[in-house]
Amino acid sequence: MSAQHLRQLGNAMFSKGYLSSALDKYAEAVEADPTDPRAYNNMALCHKKLAVSMEEVDPDTSAEHWNRASELAEEAARRANALLQTARAAAGGAAGDHTHLRGQLAKALYYRGMSKCRCGESAEGQRLLEAAASEARGLGDGASGLVRDCTEELWRQRRRHAEERGTAAAGAGPGGAGSGGASAFRNGSGGTSAPPDAAGFETTGADAAALAAALAASDIAADVLRHELGWNAERYANALGTVLEGARGRAHATSPAAAPEAAAAAAAGARPVEAPSWALCPITMDVFRDPVTAPSGNTFDRSAILAHLARSQTDPISREPLLASQLVPNLALRHAIDEWMRANPLANV
């Protein structure tokens, strides 16, 4: 029996909830074709589901499933990378499409990242989740669901890590409930003004590093502002202000003088904060997971706008004709949201 047929049998059992039987079929598929990453990823998914189901009733067994999921996902990533290298070599070094293999790599990184986080390796797990989201974004609209899953899992892990450490301060970081980022870049008439003066930074140590990172990030957002000024200036101004305010806050938080304040914030406990309005998709009213911009200048979460376009090929705000191919990733806004979420891991999202 071919590996493909065995995988299909496993998929049928998986869809019915027969995870142990599905694992058996996927294992047979691996024996039939040990080079294909799909069966490894499918087994990792089965162990992930078994681990989640056992977390409350049998933590030790759950941990075993998480560890096994991590091992299988690592093997899936190794197989996918090997096939990608072979395909690229055959194409004379050209990048090519290879969407299927890259999709398997993104899934493997996602499963392994989740497993690492659940096994106590939070930093490594979050790194893998970020890599998975990045790989999935490069796959286009077909991977929008995976991008959403990676992003939401990353936010959950940051929240869990903050709760465990008890170091997240209420409203800490850029924007607070949405006002800090806006004030940095709006003047009284609602237009944009120059970025905050950097004279308040010491030019050594953590402050200098944070300022350098902020200025690099601001260049991305400034490019968008220059091109899009006139139709969406206020949103990007707010987002750019958030990036710089976040860097200023990190520079202060990492300085030795800030240690007593950090200790006091931790002792005071943390309370969730609401996401700023500029970070919310106008369709779902949830924080953007993967923001994309339409020709009208309106920005939506990719999965939300794709679901809308499946019903009506129009911009839901301007009512202008709109195709999925016209959507452009909003890198500046994505970066600003990531900055805000890092500073506010307990945010209500």
Salt bridges, closest charged atoms under 4 A:
GLU28 OE2 - LYS25 NZ 3.72
ASP36 OD2 - ARG7 NH1 3.30
ASP36 OD2 - ARG38 NH2 2.64
GLU55 OE2 - ARG118 NH1 2.68
GLU71 OE1 - ARG68 NH1 3.14
GLU74 OE1 - ARG112 NH2 3.65
GLU75 OE2 - ARG78 NH2 2.59
GLU75 OE2 - ARG79 NE 2.76
GLU121 OE1 - LYS116 NZ 3.43
GLU124 OE2 - ARG127 NH2 2.74
GLU130 OE2 - ARG158 NH2 2.96
GLU130 OE2 - ARG342 NH2 2.66
GLU135 OE2 - ARG102 NE 2.99
ASP141 OD1 - ARG302 NH1 2.53
ASP149 OD1 - ARG148 NH2 3.77
GLU152 OE2 - ARG289 NE 3.05
GLU153 OE2 - ARG118 NH2 3.67
GLU153 OE1 - ARG156 NH2 2.78
GLU163 OE2 - ARG159 NE 3.35
ASP223 OD1 - ARG226 NH2 2.20
GLU234 OE2 - ARG186 NH1 3.06
GLU261 OE1 - HIS252 NE2 3.12
ASP290 OD1 - ARG137 NE 3.67
ASP290 OD2 - ARG302 NE 2.83
ASP290 OD1 - ARG334 NH2 3.91
ASP338 OD1 - ARG158 NH1 3.20
ASP338 OD2 - ARG342 NE 2.83
GLU339 OE1 - ARG250 NH1 2.61
GLU339 OE2 - HIS335 NE2 3.70
